[in-house]
């Protein structure tokens, strides 16, 4: 991650940031049940565990508010993208995929200098 302060005015310092990394997502102990239109049901199908490694990134923005004596209140937002997760295909050539695993975070913290 890298952050850039945009200047300081009356003890308030806005900043932006970005980061890139590796995400590891997994489906474990996953099973599904198939029900046909006529109501017949196939016994639950268990999927083999699957782990996917992929590129992840984050975008951040926030503001630091000087409180005095070296303390700063940090109020920020982070958008985090972790990629997607998927099961392996079953004998019917069917699987499950979760696209766009994202997080929108509003965060608060204290910094000391």
WOBELBEL-V662667 format. One line per field, one symbol per residue. ss: DSSP state (h for helix, s for strand, l for the rest). A space follows every 50 residues. Layout:
ss->???
//
This chain:
ss->lsssslllsllssssssssssssssssllsssssslllllssssssslls ssssssssssssssssssllssssssssssslllssllllllllllssll lsssssssssssl
//
